[in-house]
Amino acid sequence: MDPPSCCHVVAIPYPGRGHINAMLNLSHLLLSSPFSSRILVTLVLTEEWRALLFSDSDSARHSQPQLPVGLRIATIPNVIPSERGRAADFDGFIEAVYTKMDSPVADLLDRLDPPPAAVLADTYLPWAVPLAARRRIPLCSLFPMAATFFALLAHLRRLPTPTTTTTTTIEIDDQSLEQYIPGLTSMRLSDVRHMFSYGTLERAFEAISSSRKAQCLLFTSFYEIESKVIDLLREELQYPIFAIGPCIPYMLLDRESKDNAASQNGCATANYFTWLDSQPESSILYVSLGSFLSVSTSQLDELALGLVASKIKFLWVARDDSPRIQETVGDAGLVVPWCEQLKVLNHPSVGGFLTHCGWNSTLEALFMGVPTITLPISWDQLPDSRLMVSEWKVGLSLTEKTGEDGVIPREEIATVVRRLMDLDGNEGNELRNNALRLKEASRRAIEEGGSSFNSLESFVEGLLHKHDWTKVPVGDGLMEEEHTGNGC
């Protein structure tokens, strides 16, 4: 049977900004591949997230993502708590995502025209696997974090905790994870101990377990930075794994000039590009701690005062706190509520990145060859920090400088900032050289013939030509007939 002329992929992200961005970026990649004319992508969002991302208001329009040709948006009702209150009751939010989204998504799948040929779902939506299987549609699981973190979650129960050992916490923290989980050479138990306290950990285990029943697994990482872990997972899971990263919006860099960005809707914050243009090369520290969780007010204040004390100029994205922090730091740096992060990291005046270590930010720093100062806040960010500091050697850790009161003092912050930004120091130069090496590796990965280029091509060919891995299991065996999802 000849392949259909077009393949309809339904993309279902977990309802969080970083997850949605990862799915949007993958959609861009699918629709910019050599097979783009044969692919249609429907991105499924809640009504609230549709409004947040594509608001018609002047204040929000400057941050809207660009949609490629071939991508359309479909919405489901707001059956989960509002994004604005997610951090206040995260356990309740997770429970709603896991128990209330499946029904409206199922209804949507049954209404879509043309019918779906494949479902591409975030790994953290385990209900998507049986939902697709009941309709005999191939389910492809997208894990929007490091492959290392997937391996951690898959084998976390192997690790000792303070309740299962007689050794002290300090001794436990210093243990390497490789003795429990092969391939995790740089990880320490201190990087994951916080995870055992999460009330939602069992839900994460459920997601990882469910992903084993998908037809394939995609990582937003790229092979060159996690080769050992990816190889071990391929051997263990025995189904196709595609590392297609860095899955970031690099394809948009050449589509819109910074001058155009600066003039959008008269947005005052776009003046940061003019400010960056006036600064010396590699002199600016870019600071961003993400959009979801944040550090305490006392830590924010110490960070502000530490940056001032370092005498290093900085651009800080602080969202709602930006007016207060700007008043604190004066003319020592520029504080804005939002910026185009990838373009900022690409600016020649930016020489360092103080980051919360979210995976998308980590990939963007690697792609731009910018060394980092790591200040992880929660979940996968601590392991990401360890990768940057100990595995890839492109960053310095601030967390290690935490005082007895749980706050990193301004003096330590100033010292670490100066260490990274010293253009004449051996330590800073070594970090910059390592960052540039990984920048080159990331560029090679996405070029024709590169590891990620080949992985993406293999994934798309599998969808279009219905390779064996796209067949949906029925009971203990594979379907004898092709799935009922149709092409365009």
Order of alpha helices (4+ residues) and beta strands (2+ residues): beta-alpha-beta-alpha-alpha-beta-alpha-alpha-beta-alpha-beta-alpha-alpha-alpha-beta-alpha-beta-alpha-alpha-beta-alpha-beta-alpha-beta-alpha-beta-alpha-beta-alpha-beta-alpha-alpha-alpha-beta-beta
